[in-house]
Amino acid sequence: MSSVHETVIRILDDVQQHGLTKILEYTQKFDQVALRPDEVVVDVMTLPEPHLNPSEREAIDFAARQIRQFHQATKPSSTKADPAPGLHLEERLVPLRRVGLYVPNGQYPLISSLLMSAIPAGVAGVDDLVAAIAPKLSLVLDPLWVYTLKLTGVKTVLRLGGAQAIAAMGYGFENFEPVDLIAGPGNQFVAQAKQELFRRSVAGIDVIAGPSEVLVIAADIGEHEARVAALDLLAQAEHAADTHAYFVSWQDDTAGQVKSLVQQYTKSHVGPLGRIDWITVPSPQEAVAFANRIAPEHLGLIGREAEVLAPQMRTAGALFIGWLAGQALGDYVAGPSHVLPTGGTGRFSGGLSSRTFMRRMSIIETNDNVPDAFFQAGQVLAALEGLTFHEKSLKERLQQKTSPEIAP
């Protein structure tokens, strides 16, 4: 068992058993912040209206409009079907009641992550949103957070970060009700805590969001396209030292061109950068196969010969086609959420959307006109599986349905 897993298990168990006492202890230990019990939960409505400069406010408002517009346009709807007389079926999509959003708060306030999770939840119909934001400045002193919280409809803030924030949202504590689902990206401790709460059936989760990834496929490119390809690789690599970027091409001169630009851009860079792998493949089809096998969080196609491969891409968290469609555009203002599956999980899961915050409920409604064939076939299948009372249940219904006293 890894040290990360062991630490997370201990934190979750302690919070489950001891509540706020342990939450405060872990906050002081990991964040070096000594919170009083009455400082943990903040009612957003009680915070004073923030003062932002016009350019900041306009940028946040612009991003919020684009994100909300996209998720309203793609929000799924309930469906109905009447496959036979007397049988009415529905797939009803019901918004979750209470959702927790984990929002990273490191060196800079990642308000984009709040926009990208809270807005889809609101579009889905969730009306009780809680945001966990690691304690730094008092929220009153951080106008970017306050403005974005109010804009997105978040009602409550937990001034908590790390696995203890996930535990607090999942198990609840004194005067704080647990949530039904936890969404949002975080470090390996946060990701592990979310997965463990899901394993314990304590709370649902959105995606498994680990270290950031990008895979760029480029071919037949000019100087301007090579520059943005290099910057796309570096834009993901700058997230953290454990991020992973891939550059894939079947043209040696293209790979050399982009690699040279990466070296130029990083000559004076200070700070950690993730790993960049340079992959040369023999053909475009090999590039497609490699990308679908990796299932990267972000997949960029740059250059005419690469862009025509888009219909064959099946597993990326998000697909960016064309030299203007960089990952940074998707991270902030394009519209789809930037909370995406990583670590190959794009092979079987998608990114955060309004669907994340809904649950599907089947509805089966009948009247006396249901054809006998449904009950007859059901009896045969129940008998094949040795489920006697299933068979009797269907047989009883059929007998009563066809009896002279009840039959229409």
C-alpha positions as CSV (number, residue, x, y, z in Angstrom):
1,M,0.0,0.0,0.0
2,S,1.5,3.4,-1.0
3,S,2.2,6.1,1.5
4,V,-0.3,8.4,-0.3
5,H,-3.0,5.7,0.1
6,E,-2.2,5.1,3.7
7,T,-2.2,8.8,4.5
8,V,-5.6,9.2,2.8
9,I,-7.1,6.2,4.6
10,R,-6.0,7.6,7.9
11,I,-7.4,11.1,7.2
12,L,-10.8,9.7,6.0
13,D,-11.1,7.4,9.0
14,D,-10.2,10.2,11.5
15,V,-12.7,12.6,10.0
16,Q,-15.4,10.0,9.9
17,Q,-14.9,9.2,13.6
18,H,-13.9,12.6,15.1
19,G,-15.3,15.2,12.7
20,L,-14.2,18.8,13.0
21,T,-11.6,18.2,15.6
22,K,-9.5,16.1,13.2
23,I,-10.3,18.4,10.2
24,L,-8.8,21.3,12.1
25,E,-5.7,19.3,13.1
26,Y,-5.0,18.2,9.5
27,T,-5.5,21.7,8.3
28,Q,-2.9,23.1,10.7
29,K,-0.6,20.2,9.9
30,F,-0.8,20.4,6.1
31,D,-1.7,24.0,5.4
32,Q,0.0,25.6,8.4
33,V,-3.3,27.5,9.1
34,A,-4.9,27.4,12.5
35,L,-8.6,27.9,11.9
36,R,-11.2,28.3,14.6
37,P,-14.2,26.0,14.4
38,D,-16.4,29.0,13.4
39,E,-14.1,29.9,10.5
40,V,-14.4,26.7,8.5
41,V,-17.9,27.1,7.0
42,V,-18.6,30.4,5.2
43,D,-22.0,31.5,4.0
44,V,-21.3,33.1,0.6
45,M,-24.4,35.4,0.8
46,T,-22.9,37.1,3.9
47,L,-19.8,38.2,2.1
48,P,-19.7,41.8,0.9
49,E,-19.8,42.6,-2.8
50,P,-16.2,42.5,-4.1
51,H,-14.5,45.2,-6.0
52,L,-12.7,44.1,-9.2
53,N,-11.1,46.2,-11.9
54,P,-13.2,46.2,-15.1
55,S,-10.9,44.0,-17.2
56,E,-11.0,41.2,-14.6
57,R,-14.8,41.4,-14.2
58,E,-15.3,41.4,-18.0
59,A,-13.0,38.4,-18.5
60,I,-14.7,36.4,-15.8
61,D,-18.2,37.3,-17.1
62,F,-17.1,36.4,-20.7
63,A,-15.9,33.0,-19.6
64,A,-19.0,32.3,-17.5
65,R,-21.3,33.2,-20.5
66,Q,-19.4,30.9,-22.8
67,I,-19.4,28.0,-20.4
68,R,-23.0,28.4,-19.4
69,Q,-24.1,28.7,-23.1
70,F,-22.3,25.5,-24.0
71,H,-23.7,23.4,-21.1
72,Q,-27.2,24.7,-21.6
73,A,-27.0,23.7,-25.3
74,T,-25.7,20.2,-24.4
75,K,-27.8,19.5,-21.3
76,P,-29.5,16.1,-21.8
77,S,-33.3,15.8,-21.4
78,S,-35.5,13.1,-20.1
79,T,-37.0,10.8,-22.7
80,K,-40.2,8.8,-23.0
81,A,-41.3,5.7,-24.9
82,D,-44.5,3.8,-25.4
83,P,-43.3,0.5,-26.9
84,A,-46.6,-1.4,-26.5
85,P,-50.2,-0.7,-25.5
86,G,-50.5,-0.2,-21.8
87,L,-46.7,0.2,-21.3
88,H,-45.2,3.6,-20.7
89,L,-41.4,4.0,-20.2
90,E,-39.3,6.9,-19.2
91,E,-35.6,7.7,-18.6
92,R,-35.9,10.6,-16.2
93,L,-32.8,12.7,-15.4
94,V,-32.9,14.1,-11.9
95,P,-30.4,16.7,-10.7
96,L,-28.4,15.8,-7.6
97,R,-29.5,17.6,-4.5
98,R,-26.2,18.7,-2.9
99,V,-22.8,18.7,-4.6
100,G,-19.3,19.5,-3.3
101,L,-16.8,21.1,-5.6
102,Y,-13.0,20.9,-4.9
103,V,-11.2,23.9,-6.2
104,P,-7.4,24.1,-6.1
105,N,-6.0,27.2,-4.4
106,G,-2.2,27.1,-4.7
107,Q,0.0,29.9,-5.7
108,Y,-2.8,31.5,-7.7
109,P,-6.6,31.4,-7.3
110,L,-7.8,28.9,-9.9
111,I,-11.1,30.6,-10.5
112,S,-11.4,28.9,-13.9
113,S,-11.8,25.5,-12.1
114,L,-14.7,26.9,-10.1
115,L,-16.4,28.2,-13.3
116,M,-15.8,24.9,-15.1
117,S,-17.5,22.8,-12.3
118,A,-20.0,25.1,-10.7
119,I,-21.7,26.3,-13.9
120,P,-22.4,22.8,-15.3
121,A,-23.7,21.8,-11.9
122,G,-26.0,24.8,-11.9
123,V,-27.2,24.1,-15.5
124,A,-28.0,20.6,-14.4
125,G,-30.3,21.9,-11.7
126,V,-28.2,21.4,-8.6
127,D,-29.3,24.2,-6.2
128,D,-27.1,23.4,-3.2
129,L,-23.4,23.9,-4.2
130,V,-20.5,23.7,-1.7
131,A,-17.0,24.7,-2.7
132,A,-13.9,23.6,-0.8
133,I,-11.1,26.1,-1.1
134,A,-7.9,25.7,0.8
135,P,-7.5,28.4,3.5
136,K,-5.1,31.3,2.6
137,L,-6.4,34.8,2.9
138,S,-9.8,35.4,4.4
139,L,-12.3,35.1,1.6
140,V,-13.4,38.7,2.3
141,L,-9.9,39.8,1.3
142,D,-10.0,37.8,-1.9
143,P,-12.3,39.6,-4.4
144,L,-11.7,37.2,-7.3
145,W,-13.0,34.2,-5.3
146,V,-15.9,36.1,-3.9
147,Y,-17.0,37.5,-7.2
148,T,-16.8,34.1,-8.9
149,L,-18.6,32.3,-6.1
150,K,-21.5,34.7,-6.2
151,L,-21.6,34.5,-10.0
152,T,-21.8,30.7,-10.1
153,G,-24.4,30.4,-7.4
154,V,-22.2,28.6,-4.8
155,K,-24.0,28.9,-1.4
156,T,-21.3,27.6,1.0
157,V,-17.5,27.6,1.2
158,L,-15.4,25.2,3.2
159,R,-12.1,26.8,3.9
160,L,-10.4,23.5,3.6
161,G,-8.0,21.8,1.1
162,G,-6.4,18.4,0.6
163,A,-7.8,15.0,1.6
164,Q,-9.3,16.5,4.7
165,A,-11.6,18.7,2.6
166,I,-12.8,15.6,0.6
167,A,-13.4,13.8,3.9
168,A,-15.3,16.7,5.3
169,M,-17.6,17.0,2.2
170,G,-18.1,13.2,2.1
171,Y,-18.8,12.5,5.8
172,G,-20.0,15.9,7.0
173,F,-19.3,17.2,10.5
174,E,-21.0,19.2,13.2
175,N,-23.5,21.5,11.5
176,F,-22.4,20.6,8.0
177,E,-24.4,18.1,6.0
178,P,-22.5,15.7,3.7
179,V,-22.8,16.0,-0.1
180,D,-24.0,13.5,-2.7
181,L,-21.2,14.0,-5.2
182,I,-17.7,15.5,-5.1
183,A,-16.3,17.0,-8.3
184,G,-13.2,19.0,-9.3
185,P,-9.5,18.4,-9.8
186,G,-6.8,18.2,-7.2
187,N,-3.4,16.6,-6.3
188,Q,-2.8,12.9,-5.8
189,F,-4.1,13.0,-2.2
190,V,-7.3,14.6,-3.3
191,A,-7.8,12.1,-6.2
192,Q,-7.1,9.2,-3.9
193,A,-9.5,10.5,-1.3
194,K,-12.3,10.9,-3.9
195,Q,-11.7,7.4,-5.2
196,E,-11.8,5.9,-1.7
197,L,-15.0,7.7,-0.8
198,F,-16.6,6.3,-4.0
199,R,-15.3,2.8,-3.1
200,R,-16.9,3.1,0.3
201,S,-20.2,4.3,-1.3
202,V,-20.0,7.5,0.7
203,A,-20.2,9.9,-2.3
204,G,-20.2,9.9,-6.0
205,I,-17.3,11.5,-7.9
206,D,-16.9,13.1,-11.3
207,V,-13.7,11.9,-13.0
208,I,-10.3,10.6,-11.9
209,A,-8.3,13.7,-12.5
210,G,-4.6,13.2,-12.0
211,P,-1.5,14.9,-13.4
212,S,-2.3,17.0,-16.5
213,E,-1.5,15.5,-20.0
214,V,-1.4,16.7,-23.6
215,L,-0.7,14.9,-26.8
216,V,0.0,17.0,-29.9
217,I,0.0,15.5,-33.4
218,A,1.4,17.8,-36.1
219,A,2.3,17.5,-39.7
220,D,2.5,19.8,-42.7
221,I,2.9,22.9,-40.6
222,G,4.3,26.3,-41.0
223,E,6.2,28.5,-38.6
224,H,3.1,29.9,-36.8
225,E,1.7,26.4,-36.4
226,A,5.0,25.1,-35.0
227,R,5.1,27.9,-32.5
228,V,1.7,27.2,-31.1
229,A,2.4,23.4,-31.0
230,A,5.5,24.1,-28.9
231,L,3.5,26.4,-26.6
232,D,0.7,23.8,-26.2
233,L,3.3,21.3,-25.0
234,L,4.7,23.8,-22.5
235,A,1.3,25.1,-21.4
236,Q,0.5,21.6,-20.0
237,A,4.1,21.0,-18.8
238,E,4.0,24.1,-16.7
239,H,1.2,22.8,-14.5
240,A,3.6,20.7,-12.4
241,A,6.6,18.5,-12.5
242,D,4.5,15.4,-12.8
243,T,2.6,16.5,-16.0
244,H,3.2,14.6,-19.2
245,A,3.3,16.0,-22.8
246,Y,3.7,14.0,-26.0
247,F,4.6,15.3,-29.5
248,V,3.8,12.9,-32.3
249,S,4.6,13.2,-36.0
250,W,5.6,11.0,-38.9
251,Q,7.8,13.9,-40.2
252,D,11.3,14.2,-38.8
253,D,11.6,17.9,-39.8
254,T,8.4,18.8,-38.1
255,A,9.5,17.2,-34.9
256,G,12.8,19.0,-35.1
257,Q,11.2,22.3,-35.8
258,V,8.9,22.1,-32.7
259,K,11.6,20.7,-30.4
260,S,13.9,23.6,-31.3
261,L,11.1,26.1,-30.4
262,V,10.5,24.4,-27.1
263,Q,14.2,24.8,-26.3
264,Q,14.1,28.5,-27.2
265,Y,11.0,29.1,-25.1
266,T,12.4,27.4,-22.0
267,K,15.9,29.0,-22.0
268,S,15.0,31.6,-19.4
269,H,12.1,29.7,-17.8
270,V,12.2,29.4,-14.0
271,G,10.2,26.7,-12.2
272,P,9.2,23.1,-12.7
273,L,8.2,21.7,-16.1
274,G,6.7,18.3,-16.7
275,R,8.1,15.7,-19.1
276,I,7.9,16.0,-22.9
277,D,8.3,12.8,-25.0
278,W,9.1,13.1,-28.7
279,I,7.4,10.3,-30.7
280,T,8.2,9.6,-34.3
281,V,5.7,7.2,-36.0
282,P,5.9,5.7,-39.5
283,S,2.5,6.8,-40.7
284,P,-0.7,8.9,-39.8
285,Q,-2.5,5.6,-38.9
286,E,0.2,4.8,-36.3
287,A,-0.3,8.3,-34.8
288,V,-4.0,7.6,-34.5
289,A,-3.3,4.2,-32.9
290,F,-0.9,5.7,-30.4
291,A,-3.2,8.5,-29.4
292,N,-6.2,6.2,-28.9
293,R,-4.0,3.9,-26.8
294,I,-2.7,6.7,-24.6
295,A,-6.2,8.3,-24.2
296,P,-4.7,11.7,-23.3
297,E,-6.5,14.4,-21.3
298,H,-6.0,16.9,-24.2
299,L,-5.3,15.9,-27.8
300,G,-4.3,18.6,-30.3
301,L,-4.3,18.2,-34.1
302,I,-2.3,20.8,-35.9
303,G,-1.7,21.0,-39.7
304,R,-3.8,19.7,-42.5
305,E,-2.5,16.2,-42.5
306,A,-3.1,15.9,-38.8
307,E,-6.5,17.6,-38.7
308,V,-8.1,15.2,-41.1
309,L,-7.5,12.4,-38.6
310,A,-10.0,13.9,-36.2
311,P,-12.9,11.4,-37.0
312,Q,-10.6,8.5,-36.0
313,M,-9.9,9.9,-32.5
314,R,-11.9,8.0,-29.9
315,T,-10.4,8.3,-26.4
316,A,-9.2,11.8,-25.7
317,G,-10.7,13.8,-22.8
318,A,-11.0,16.8,-25.2
319,L,-10.0,17.1,-28.8
320,F,-8.6,20.3,-30.2
321,I,-8.6,20.7,-34.0
322,G,-6.7,23.4,-35.8
323,W,-3.8,25.8,-34.8
324,L,-6.1,28.3,-33.0
325,A,-7.8,25.6,-30.9
326,G,-5.1,25.4,-28.1
327,Q,-5.6,23.8,-24.8
328,A,-5.5,27.2,-23.1
329,L,-8.6,28.3,-25.0
330,G,-10.3,25.2,-23.7
331,D,-9.0,25.8,-20.2
332,Y,-10.7,29.2,-19.9
333,V,-13.2,30.4,-22.4
334,A,-14.3,27.9,-25.2
335,G,-17.1,26.4,-23.1
336,P,-16.7,22.7,-22.4
337,S,-15.4,22.0,-18.9
338,H,-11.6,21.6,-18.5
339,V,-12.1,18.9,-15.8
340,L,-11.2,15.9,-17.9
341,P,-10.1,12.3,-17.4
342,T,-6.4,11.5,-17.1
343,G,-4.1,8.5,-16.8
344,G,-5.7,6.6,-19.7
345,T,-9.2,6.7,-18.1
346,G,-10.5,8.5,-21.2
347,R,-10.8,5.0,-22.7
348,F,-14.0,4.6,-20.7
349,S,-15.0,7.9,-19.2
350,G,-15.6,11.5,-20.3
351,G,-15.1,14.9,-18.9
352,L,-17.3,16.9,-16.5
353,S,-20.6,18.1,-17.9
354,S,-24.1,18.8,-16.8
355,R,-24.6,15.0,-17.0
356,T,-22.1,14.6,-14.2
357,F,-24.6,16.2,-11.8
358,M,-27.7,14.2,-12.8
359,R,-28.8,10.7,-12.0
360,R,-30.7,8.6,-14.4
361,M,-34.0,7.0,-13.1
362,S,-36.0,4.5,-15.1
363,I,-39.8,4.8,-14.9
364,I,-42.0,1.8,-15.9
365,E,-45.7,2.5,-15.8
366,T,-48.5,0.1,-16.9
367,N,-52.2,-0.2,-17.3
368,D,-54.4,-3.2,-18.0
369,N,-53.7,-3.2,-21.7
370,V,-50.1,-4.5,-21.4
371,P,-49.8,-7.5,-23.8
372,D,-49.7,-10.9,-22.2
373,A,-46.5,-11.7,-24.1
374,F,-44.5,-9.5,-21.6
375,F,-45.6,-11.7,-18.7
376,Q,-45.2,-15.0,-20.6
377,A,-41.7,-14.3,-21.7
378,G,-40.7,-13.0,-18.3
379,Q,-41.9,-16.2,-16.7
380,V,-39.8,-18.3,-19.1
381,L,-36.7,-16.3,-18.3
382,A,-37.3,-16.4,-14.5
383,A,-37.6,-20.2,-14.7
384,L,-34.4,-20.4,-16.7
385,E,-32.6,-18.5,-13.9
386,G,-34.2,-20.5,-11.1
387,L,-35.9,-17.5,-9.5
388,T,-39.2,-19.0,-8.4
389,F,-40.8,-16.0,-6.9
390,H,-39.9,-13.9,-9.9
391,E,-41.8,-16.5,-12.0
392,K,-44.7,-16.6,-9.6
393,S,-44.9,-12.8,-9.5
394,L,-45.3,-12.6,-13.2
395,K,-47.7,-15.6,-13.4
396,E,-49.9,-14.0,-10.7
397,R,-50.1,-10.8,-12.6
398,L,-51.0,-12.5,-15.8
399,Q,-53.7,-14.6,-14.1
400,Q,-55.3,-11.6,-12.5
401,K,-55.0,-9.5,-15.6
402,T,-56.9,-12.1,-17.7
403,S,-59.5,-13.1,-15.1
404,P,-63.1,-12.2,-16.0
405,E,-63.5,-10.0,-12.9
406,I,-60.5,-7.8,-13.8
407,A,-60.1,-8.0,-17.5
408,P,-61.4,-4.8,-19.3
